[in-house]
């Protein structure tokens, strides 16, 4: 009889050991699948609850410096209740009891976690809510990573022979938890590298715009985060926003500034639209913060390179434009000098012919036309010489108000006939400036003529002068047809004109530009189609009044 009992106990012992071994194997297989923490803790807790027959299983696992508590309870209707949350800790790393916790039990758990009991030492007791309570520390490489609690409403539910098996199960659970963490970390690193590789591929695409790159980045970012299904990304750059189509802001946000040349130009943002357990930075991991900072730096580098390329292209265009202007200037100077002599002869002989007595009326009229055409041609030659900088300015002290009045006097009759209202807004007490009055008069006349051509159906011409601290401004504004951006880019190009053939030489505004530049000034232009144009000439208050050599 005794031998029969011994054999039965031995069979039961081996059966129990095999069942614990099977459960440990199942937990390790679950860890291999790399589930996120809530799913892993829930499934492990349910396995242990089913295996042990206990009424409640509570598991504490440490990650990112925090303990995550999960609880599975056996409901009377044979259903499971599950919850997981990160626990508040004090400065010593001890878990702070929550209102529904038993403070004495939490104090005991903290002692186990702090290693104030022997490694793998189980504590068997009871609390106010449960008659039997089994506390088993979870460790890996002699380091405490958590705690397993089995609770039962039956007194003396856990037998001494089983406790050693539960301690072995706890060792397997510690290994499984560490393996799961390694799986998750590896997967997150792969996601981060995939994101950075995707950004590199975006940038390398030929012909892609900066906007295309930024939109591509916000589509890549959510998949690099722990919870991509609830992640939304946005890049705000220079006041423009780039986001995924289904973007919406959430309560949980992580962002990094985009800093270009020490100036904050925008930011990269990630939002979670649903609540998740707290990690390093709210529900975000420390590694995700590092990735976000890296992406923000990459965006800054991309912008810096794009702007450098644009600046290089702009400088190359300016250099080519300067080369063209220099060539045109040399040709213009040569042509002007070649034309001066025959024009002088034409004017001289035409004037002599006009003085001959007894000229028929028709011949006298024709000679007058020759004189007029020759004088116009001489003006064109003069503009060519000014453009080519062969007529240097002869500076004296001049009053810009007086020059503006003199320029308007030539056009008052014409403006009245064409229905153009003239508005003068000349600043009183305007200081004199060193300038060539003849050349500034030509600037004013050219700008007025330009404005009148833009107001064929009438309008309003405004002439304004202003005094600044370092310069005096002349503003000529019209309500004419205006200019688009393409025209504005070319208005200072010699011989470019929007007028009909025979209506303009294309030298008026280039000459204005040349005169203003030779006086050390600048020109600002504002214009929109059908909304008029505004030219502002700024001339320095101080400067040499001596004759400047031609360039």
C-alpha positions as CSV (number, residue, x, y, z in Angstrom):
1,X,0.0,0.0,0.0
2,X,2.8,2.4,0.9
3,X,4.6,1.5,-2.3
4,X,1.4,2.2,-4.3
5,X,1.1,5.7,-2.7
6,X,4.8,6.4,-3.4
7,X,4.4,5.5,-7.1
8,X,1.2,7.6,-7.4
9,X,3.0,10.6,-5.8
10,X,6.0,10.1,-8.1
11,X,3.8,10.0,-11.2
12,X,1.9,13.2,-10.1
13,X,5.3,14.9,-9.5
14,X,6.5,14.1,-13.0
15,X,3.2,15.1,-14.5
16,X,3.3,18.4,-12.7
17,X,6.9,19.1,-13.8
18,X,6.0,18.3,-17.4
19,X,2.9,20.7,-17.3
20,X,5.1,23.5,-15.9
21,X,7.7,22.8,-18.6
22,X,5.0,23.0,-21.3
23,X,3.7,26.3,-19.9
24,X,7.3,27.7,-19.9
25,X,7.7,26.6,-23.5
26,X,4.5,28.3,-24.5
27,X,5.5,31.6,-22.9
28,X,8.9,31.5,-24.6
29,X,7.1,30.9,-28.0
30,X,4.8,33.9,-27.3
31,X,7.8,36.1,-26.6
32,X,9.3,35.0,-29.9
33,X,6.5,36.6,-31.8
34,X,7.5,40.1,-30.6
35,X,4.1,41.3,-29.4
36,X,3.7,44.7,-27.8
37,X,3.7,44.9,-24.1
38,X,-0.1,45.0,-23.5
39,X,-0.7,41.9,-25.7
40,X,2.3,40.0,-24.2
41,X,1.4,40.6,-20.6
42,X,-2.3,39.9,-21.2
43,X,-1.7,36.5,-22.9
44,X,1.0,35.4,-20.4
45,X,-1.3,36.3,-17.5
46,X,-4.2,34.4,-19.0
47,X,-2.0,31.3,-19.5
48,X,-0.9,31.4,-15.9
49,X,-4.4,32.1,-14.7
50,X,-5.8,29.1,-16.6
51,X,-2.9,26.9,-15.5
52,X,-2.9,27.8,-11.8
53,X,-6.7,28.0,-11.4
54,X,-6.1,31.2,-9.3
55,X,-8.6,34.0,-9.1
56,X,-6.2,36.8,-10.1
57,X,-2.8,37.2,-11.7
58,X,-0.9,40.4,-11.4
59,X,2.4,41.0,-13.2
60,X,4.8,43.9,-12.9
61,X,7.5,44.2,-15.6
62,X,10.1,47.0,-15.8
63,X,10.8,48.8,-19.1
64,X,12.1,52.3,-19.8
65,X,12.7,52.9,-16.1
66,X,9.0,52.3,-15.2
67,X,7.0,49.3,-13.9
68,X,4.0,48.3,-16.0
69,X,1.3,46.6,-13.9
70,X,-1.1,44.2,-15.6
71,X,-4.0,42.5,-13.9
72,X,-6.1,39.6,-15.1
73,X,-9.1,38.6,-13.0
74,X,-11.3,35.6,-13.2
75,X,-14.9,37.0,-13.5
76,X,-17.8,35.0,-12.1
77,X,-19.2,34.6,-15.6
78,X,-15.9,32.9,-16.6
79,X,-14.7,35.9,-18.5
80,X,-11.4,37.7,-18.0
81,X,-10.9,41.3,-16.9
82,X,-7.6,42.9,-18.0
83,X,-5.9,46.2,-17.5
84,X,-2.3,47.5,-17.8
85,X,-0.8,50.8,-16.7
86,X,2.5,52.4,-15.8
87,X,2.9,52.9,-12.0
88,X,4.0,56.1,-10.4
89,X,7.4,55.8,-8.6
90,X,9.2,57.9,-6.0
91,X,12.8,59.1,-6.3
92,X,14.1,55.8,-5.0
93,X,12.3,53.9,-7.7
94,X,9.7,52.4,-5.4
95,X,6.1,52.0,-6.6
96,X,3.7,54.5,-5.0
97,X,0.5,52.8,-3.8
98,X,-2.7,53.8,-5.6
99,X,-6.0,54.4,-3.8
100,X,-7.2,50.8,-4.5
101,X,-3.9,49.2,-3.4
102,X,-3.1,47.6,0.0
103,X,-0.2,49.8,1.2
104,X,1.3,46.9,3.2
105,X,1.3,44.7,0.1
106,X,2.9,47.4,-2.0
107,X,5.6,47.9,0.7
108,X,6.3,44.1,0.6
109,X,6.4,44.1,-3.2
110,X,8.9,47.0,-3.2
111,X,11.2,45.1,-0.8
112,X,11.2,42.2,-3.2
113,X,11.9,44.4,-6.2
114,X,14.7,46.2,-4.3
115,X,16.4,42.8,-3.5
116,X,15.8,42.9,0.2
117,X,14.8,39.3,0.1
118,X,16.8,36.3,-1.3
119,X,16.8,36.0,-5.1
120,X,13.9,33.9,-6.4
121,X,12.5,33.7,-2.8
122,X,8.8,33.4,-2.9
123,X,6.6,34.8,-0.2
124,X,3.4,33.0,0.6
125,X,0.8,35.0,2.6
126,X,-2.7,36.5,2.3
127,X,-4.2,40.0,2.2
128,X,-7.5,41.7,2.9
129,X,-9.0,40.6,-0.4
130,X,-7.5,37.2,-1.0
131,X,-6.9,34.2,1.4
132,X,-3.8,33.0,-0.5
133,X,-1.1,35.2,-2.1
134,X,2.1,34.0,-3.8
135,X,4.7,36.7,-4.7
136,X,7.6,35.6,-7.0
137,X,10.3,38.0,-8.2
138,X,11.2,38.0,-11.9
139,X,14.9,38.3,-12.7
140,X,17.3,38.1,-15.5
141,X,21.1,37.9,-14.9
142,X,20.6,38.5,-11.2
143,X,18.7,41.8,-12.0
144,X,15.2,42.2,-10.8
145,X,12.9,43.1,-13.7
146,X,9.5,42.5,-12.2
147,X,7.2,40.6,-10.0
148,X,4.5,37.9,-10.4
149,X,1.6,37.7,-8.0
150,X,-0.9,34.8,-7.9
151,X,-4.0,35.4,-5.8
152,X,-6.7,33.0,-4.7
153,X,-9.8,33.2,-2.5
154,X,-9.1,29.7,-1.2
155,X,-7.0,29.4,2.0
156,X,-3.7,27.5,1.6
157,X,-4.4,27.2,-2.1
158,X,-0.7,27.1,-3.2
159,X,1.0,23.9,-2.0
160,X,4.7,23.9,-1.0
161,X,5.5,21.3,-3.7
162,X,4.2,23.6,-6.4
163,X,6.0,26.8,-5.3
164,X,9.4,25.6,-6.6
165,X,7.7,25.0,-9.9
166,X,6.3,28.5,-10.0
167,X,9.7,29.8,-9.2
168,X,11.1,27.9,-12.2
169,X,8.3,29.3,-14.3
170,X,9.2,32.8,-13.1
171,X,12.8,32.3,-14.3
172,X,11.4,31.3,-17.7
173,X,9.1,34.3,-17.7
174,X,12.0,36.6,-16.9
175,X,13.9,35.2,-19.9
176,X,10.8,35.5,-22.1
177,X,10.3,39.2,-21.1
178,X,13.9,40.0,-21.8
179,X,13.7,38.2,-25.2
180,X,10.5,40.1,-26.1
181,X,12.1,43.4,-25.2
182,X,15.1,42.5,-27.5
183,X,12.7,41.6,-30.3
184,X,10.8,44.9,-29.9
185,X,14.0,46.9,-29.7
186,X,15.4,45.2,-32.9
187,X,12.1,45.8,-34.7
188,X,12.0,49.4,-33.7
189,X,15.7,49.9,-34.9
190,X,14.8,48.3,-38.2
191,X,11.8,50.7,-38.5
192,X,14.0,53.7,-37.7
193,X,16.7,52.7,-40.3
194,X,14.0,52.0,-42.9
195,X,12.6,55.5,-42.3
196,X,16.0,57.2,-42.7
197,X,16.8,55.1,-45.8
198,X,13.4,56.1,-47.2
199,X,14.3,59.8,-46.6
200,X,17.7,59.3,-48.4
201,X,15.9,57.7,-51.4
202,X,13.5,60.6,-51.5
203,X,16.2,63.2,-51.6
204,X,18.1,61.3,-54.3
205,X,15.1,61.3,-56.7
206,X,16.0,63.5,-59.7
207,X,13.8,66.6,-60.2
208,X,11.9,66.2,-56.9
209,X,10.9,69.5,-55.3
210,X,11.5,70.5,-51.6
211,X,7.7,70.3,-51.1
212,X,7.7,66.7,-52.5
213,X,10.5,65.7,-50.1
214,X,8.7,67.1,-47.1
215,X,5.4,65.5,-48.1
216,X,7.2,62.2,-48.6
217,X,8.9,62.4,-45.1
218,X,5.6,62.9,-43.3
219,X,4.2,59.8,-45.0
220,X,7.3,57.7,-43.9
221,X,7.4,58.9,-40.2
222,X,4.3,57.2,-38.7
223,X,5.6,53.7,-39.6
224,X,8.8,54.3,-37.6
225,X,6.9,54.8,-34.3
226,X,5.8,52.2,-31.8
227,X,2.0,52.6,-32.6
228,X,1.9,53.4,-36.3
229,X,-1.9,52.8,-36.5
230,X,-2.6,55.9,-34.3
231,X,0.4,58.0,-35.3
232,X,0.0,61.2,-37.4
233,X,3.0,63.2,-38.7
234,X,3.3,66.9,-39.8
235,X,6.1,69.2,-40.9
236,X,5.6,73.0,-40.5
237,X,8.2,74.9,-42.5
238,X,8.3,78.7,-43.1
239,X,4.6,79.0,-42.3
240,X,3.6,76.1,-44.6
241,X,2.2,72.8,-43.3
242,X,2.8,69.4,-44.8
243,X,0.9,66.4,-43.4
244,X,-0.5,63.0,-44.2
245,X,-4.0,63.1,-45.9
246,X,-5.8,61.6,-42.8
247,X,-3.9,63.9,-40.4
248,X,-5.5,65.0,-37.1
249,X,-3.9,66.4,-34.0
250,X,-4.0,64.3,-30.8
251,X,-3.5,65.0,-27.2
252,X,-0.1,63.2,-27.1
253,X,2.5,65.1,-29.1
254,X,6.3,64.9,-29.7
255,X,8.1,67.6,-31.8
256,X,11.6,68.7,-32.8
257,X,12.7,72.1,-34.2
258,X,14.1,72.5,-37.7
259,X,17.1,74.9,-37.3
260,X,18.8,76.3,-40.4
261,X,21.8,78.5,-39.9
262,X,20.9,79.0,-36.2
263,X,17.4,80.1,-37.1
264,X,14.3,78.1,-36.2
265,X,12.4,77.7,-39.5
266,X,9.9,75.1,-38.5
267,X,9.3,71.8,-36.7
268,X,8.6,68.1,-37.2
269,X,5.6,66.8,-35.2
270,X,4.2,63.3,-34.3
271,X,0.8,62.9,-32.7
272,X,-0.9,59.9,-31.1
273,X,-4.6,60.1,-31.5
274,X,-5.3,57.5,-28.8
275,X,-4.0,56.9,-25.3
276,X,-1.2,54.5,-24.7
277,X,0.9,53.5,-21.6
278,X,3.4,56.0,-20.5
279,X,7.1,55.4,-21.5
280,X,10.0,57.8,-21.6
281,X,8.3,60.9,-23.0
282,X,4.6,60.4,-22.4
283,X,3.7,57.4,-24.6
284,X,6.8,57.9,-26.7
285,X,10.2,56.0,-26.4
286,X,13.6,57.6,-25.8
287,X,14.7,56.1,-29.2
288,X,11.8,57.8,-30.9
289,X,12.9,61.2,-29.6
290,X,16.4,60.5,-30.9
291,X,14.9,59.6,-34.3
292,X,12.7,62.7,-34.4
293,X,15.7,64.9,-33.6
294,X,17.7,63.1,-36.4
295,X,14.9,63.7,-38.9
296,X,14.7,67.4,-38.0
297,X,18.4,67.7,-38.5
298,X,18.2,65.9,-41.9
299,X,15.4,68.2,-43.0
300,X,17.5,71.2,-42.0
301,X,20.4,69.8,-44.1
302,X,18.2,69.2,-47.0
303,X,16.8,72.8,-46.9
304,X,20.4,74.2,-46.5
305,X,21.6,72.3,-49.6
306,X,18.5,73.2,-51.6
307,X,18.9,76.9,-50.8
308,X,22.6,76.7,-51.5
309,X,21.8,75.2,-54.9
310,X,19.2,77.9,-55.6
311,X,21.7,80.6,-54.6
312,X,24.3,79.1,-56.8
313,X,21.9,79.1,-59.7
314,X,20.9,82.6,-59.0
315,X,24.5,83.8,-58.9
316,X,25.3,82.0,-62.1
317,X,22.3,83.7,-63.8
318,X,23.4,87.0,-62.4
319,X,27.0,86.4,-63.8
320,X,25.6,85.4,-67.2
321,X,23.4,88.5,-67.1
322,X,26.3,90.7,-66.1
323,X,28.4,89.3,-69.0
324,X,25.6,90.0,-71.4
325,X,25.2,93.5,-70.1
326,X,28.9,94.1,-70.4
327,X,28.9,92.8,-74.0
328,X,25.8,94.9,-74.9
329,X,27.4,97.9,-73.2
330,X,30.5,97.6,-75.3
331,X,28.5,97.2,-78.5
332,X,26.2,100.1,-77.6
333,X,29.1,102.4,-76.9
334,X,30.7,101.5,-80.3
335,X,27.4,101.9,-82.2
336,X,26.7,105.2,-80.4
337,X,30.1,106.6,-81.4
338,X,29.7,105.4,-85.0
339,X,26.3,107.0,-85.2
340,X,27.2,110.3,-83.7
341,X,29.2,111.6,-86.7
342,X,26.6,110.8,-89.4
343,X,23.8,112.1,-87.2
344,X,25.7,115.3,-86.7
345,X,26.1,115.7,-90.4
346,X,22.4,115.0,-91.0
347,X,21.4,117.6,-88.4
348,X,23.9,120.2,-89.7
349,X,23.0,119.9,-93.4
350,X,19.2,119.7,-92.6
351,X,19.5,123.0,-90.6
352,X,21.4,124.6,-93.5
353,X,18.9,123.4,-96.1
354,X,16.1,124.8,-94.0
355,X,17.7,128.2,-94.2
356,X,17.7,128.3,-98.0
357,X,15.4,131.0,-99.4
358,X,12.4,130.1,-101.5
359,X,12.0,126.5,-100.3
360,X,8.7,124.9,-101.4
361,X,6.4,124.2,-98.4
362,X,6.5,120.5,-99.0
363,X,10.4,120.5,-98.9
364,X,10.4,122.6,-95.8
365,X,8.0,120.2,-94.1
366,X,10.1,117.2,-95.1
367,X,13.3,118.9,-93.8
368,X,11.5,119.5,-90.4
369,X,10.7,115.8,-90.3
370,X,14.3,115.0,-90.9
371,X,15.3,117.3,-88.1
372,X,12.8,115.8,-85.7
373,X,13.9,112.2,-86.6
374,X,17.5,113.1,-86.2
375,X,17.0,114.7,-82.8
376,X,15.1,111.5,-81.6
377,X,18.0,109.4,-83.0
378,X,20.4,111.5,-81.0
379,X,18.4,110.9,-77.8
380,X,18.7,107.2,-78.5
381,X,22.4,107.5,-78.9
382,X,22.6,109.5,-75.7
383,X,20.7,106.7,-73.9
384,X,23.1,104.1,-75.3
385,X,26.1,106.1,-74.0
386,X,24.5,106.5,-70.5
387,X,23.7,102.7,-70.5
388,X,27.3,102.0,-71.5
389,X,28.5,104.3,-68.7
390,X,30.3,106.5,-71.2
391,X,28.6,109.7,-69.9
392,X,29.6,109.9,-66.2
393,X,27.3,111.9,-63.9
394,X,28.4,115.4,-63.0
395,X,27.1,115.8,-59.5
396,X,25.9,119.0,-57.8
397,X,23.5,119.6,-54.9
398,X,20.0,119.2,-56.3
399,X,16.5,119.3,-54.9
400,X,14.4,116.2,-55.8
401,X,11.1,118.1,-55.4
402,X,12.2,120.7,-57.9
403,X,13.2,118.0,-60.4
404,X,9.9,116.2,-60.0
405,X,7.9,119.4,-60.6
406,X,10.0,120.1,-63.7
407,X,9.4,116.6,-65.0
408,X,5.6,116.8,-64.4
409,X,5.4,120.2,-66.2
410,X,6.1,118.5,-69.5
411,X,3.2,116.0,-69.2
412,X,0.4,118.0,-67.5
413,X,-1.3,118.8,-70.8
414,X,-1.0,115.3,-72.1
415,X,-2.3,113.8,-68.9
416,X,-5.3,116.1,-69.0
417,X,-6.1,115.0,-72.6
418,X,-5.8,111.3,-71.7
419,X,-7.9,111.4,-68.5
420,X,-5.0,110.8,-66.2
421,X,-5.1,112.5,-62.8
422,X,-1.8,113.7,-61.4
423,X,-1.3,113.5,-57.6
424,X,1.7,115.3,-56.1
425,X,2.8,114.3,-52.6
426,X,6.2,116.1,-52.3
427,X,7.7,116.1,-48.8
428,X,8.4,119.6,-47.6
429,X,11.9,120.5,-46.4
430,X,13.4,117.7,-48.5
431,X,17.2,117.8,-48.1
432,X,19.4,118.3,-51.2
433,X,21.4,115.4,-52.5
434,X,24.5,115.2,-54.6
435,X,23.4,114.1,-58.1
436,X,23.5,114.9,-61.8
437,X,20.3,116.9,-62.4
438,X,20.2,116.1,-66.1
439,X,20.4,112.4,-65.5
440,X,17.9,112.4,-62.6
441,X,15.5,114.4,-64.9
442,X,15.9,111.6,-67.4
443,X,15.0,109.1,-64.7
444,X,11.8,111.0,-63.8
445,X,10.8,111.5,-67.4
446,X,11.4,107.8,-68.3
447,X,9.3,106.6,-65.3
448,X,6.5,109.0,-66.1
449,X,6.4,107.9,-69.8
450,X,6.4,104.3,-68.7
451,X,3.5,105.0,-66.4
452,X,1.5,106.9,-69.1
453,X,2.0,104.0,-71.5
454,X,0.5,101.7,-68.9
455,X,-2.7,103.9,-68.6
456,X,-4.0,104.0,-72.1
457,X,-7.6,104.2,-70.7
458,X,-6.8,106.9,-68.1
459,X,-6.0,106.5,-64.5
460,X,-4.1,108.1,-61.7
461,X,-0.4,109.0,-61.6
462,X,1.1,109.6,-58.2
463,X,4.5,111.3,-57.6
464,X,5.8,111.2,-54.1
465,X,9.1,112.1,-52.3
466,X,10.2,111.0,-48.9
467,X,13.1,111.8,-46.7
468,X,14.8,109.0,-44.7
469,X,17.7,108.9,-42.3
470,X,20.2,107.8,-45.0
471,X,18.4,108.3,-48.3
472,X,15.8,110.3,-50.2
473,X,13.1,108.4,-52.0
474,X,11.2,109.2,-55.3
475,X,8.1,107.1,-55.8
476,X,6.2,107.0,-59.1
477,X,3.0,105.0,-58.9
478,X,0.3,104.3,-61.6
479,X,-3.0,102.5,-61.8
480,X,-2.2,100.9,-65.2
481,X,-2.1,97.4,-66.6
482,X,0.7,96.3,-64.3
483,X,3.2,93.5,-64.9
484,X,3.5,89.8,-64.2
485,X,6.5,88.2,-62.6
486,X,8.0,87.1,-65.9
487,X,8.0,90.7,-67.3
488,X,9.3,92.1,-64.0
489,X,12.3,89.8,-64.3
490,X,13.3,91.3,-67.6
491,X,12.4,95.0,-67.4
492,X,16.0,96.1,-66.8
493,X,17.3,93.9,-69.7
494,X,18.4,96.2,-72.6
495,X,16.1,96.3,-75.6
496,X,13.4,94.3,-73.9
497,X,10.0,95.9,-74.4
498,X,6.3,95.0,-74.2
499,X,5.4,97.8,-76.5
500,X,4.5,97.3,-80.2
501,X,7.2,97.5,-82.9
502,X,8.2,101.1,-83.4
503,X,6.7,102.2,-80.0
504,X,9.8,101.8,-77.8
505,X,13.5,101.0,-77.8
506,X,13.7,98.9,-74.6
507,X,16.3,101.2,-73.2
508,X,14.1,103.4,-70.9
509,X,14.2,101.3,-67.7
510,X,17.8,100.0,-68.3
511,X,18.9,103.6,-68.5
512,X,17.0,104.4,-65.3
513,X,18.7,101.5,-63.6
514,X,22.1,102.6,-64.9
515,X,21.7,106.2,-63.7
516,X,20.4,105.2,-60.2
517,X,23.2,102.6,-59.8
518,X,25.8,105.1,-60.8
519,X,24.5,107.5,-58.1
520,X,24.8,104.7,-55.4
521,X,21.0,104.2,-55.2
522,X,18.6,101.4,-55.6
523,X,15.2,100.6,-57.2
524,X,12.3,98.8,-55.7
525,X,9.4,97.6,-57.8
526,X,5.9,96.4,-56.9
527,X,3.5,95.4,-59.6
528,X,0.6,93.0,-60.3
529,X,-1.4,92.5,-63.5
530,X,-4.3,95.0,-63.7
531,X,-3.4,96.5,-60.4
532,X,-0.8,99.1,-61.5
533,X,2.9,99.5,-60.7
534,X,5.0,101.2,-58.1
535,X,8.7,102.3,-58.7
536,X,10.6,103.6,-55.7
537,X,14.0,105.2,-56.3
538,X,16.3,105.5,-53.2
539,X,19.2,107.9,-53.5
540,X,21.8,108.4,-50.7
541,X,21.9,111.7,-48.9
542,X,25.6,111.9,-48.8
543,X,28.3,111.3,-51.5
544,X,30.9,113.0,-53.6
545,X,29.9,116.0,-55.7
546,X,32.9,115.5,-58.0
547,X,32.8,114.3,-61.5
548,X,33.0,110.4,-61.5
549,X,35.0,108.7,-64.1
550,X,33.0,106.4,-66.5
551,X,33.3,102.7,-65.9
